[in-house]
Amino acid sequence: MAGGVVMAVGIWTLVDKSDYISLLSSSTYSAAAYILIGAGAVVVLTGILGCCATIREQRSLLIV
């Protein structure tokens, strides 16, 4: 769930605050939003893999 929240904050920042991004001279604000989206996606993917590995009881998938 935490990964989904982080990803949602990044998407919200890009969608709702795009007017502010265009006013800023540096691209740090938009880069931070993309980093949040990427980190949230990695956490969600890792969580899904962990749940599938636990359900299937596969040790090799848990190591990944």
N, C-alpha and C positions, 0 to 999 in steps of 0.2 A: 504494500500500500504506500509506503514511503516513497518508493521510486515513482509511482504514479502521481503523487502529490508534487514531487520535484519536477517531473516532466510537465505537469499541468501549469505550474508556476512559470516555467520557461515559455510554454506556448502562449499563455495569457500575456506575458510580457511582450512577446513579439506581435501578437494580434492587437491587443488593446493599447499598448503604449508605443505603437509604431510612429505616431506623430512626434513623440519626444525623441525617438532615435534619429529622425531626420534633422532635428534641431541641434544635436550634439556634433561637435567637430571630430571627436574620436569615435572609433567603432568599438570601444570597450563594452558599452552597454549592450549592443547586439551580440557581441561575442560571448558575453556572460550568459545571455539568454540561450544561445546555441549550446554552450557548455552544460547548462542545466538540463536541456532536453536530452543531450547525449548521455549524461550521467544517469538521468532518470530511466532512459531506455536500457542502459546496461544493468541497472539494479532490477528492473522489471524482468528482463531476460534471465538474469541469474536466479531470481526467485522462482520463475516458472520452471527452469531447469532443475532446481533443487526440489521443488514439489513433485515433478515427474519422476525424478530419481528416487525419491522417498517412496512414492506409491509403487513403483516397479521394483524397488529394492535392488537397484543396480549400483554396485560399489564404484564402478568405473565412471559413471555419470556423476556421482557425488564428488569424485575427485576433481572432475572438470569444473 
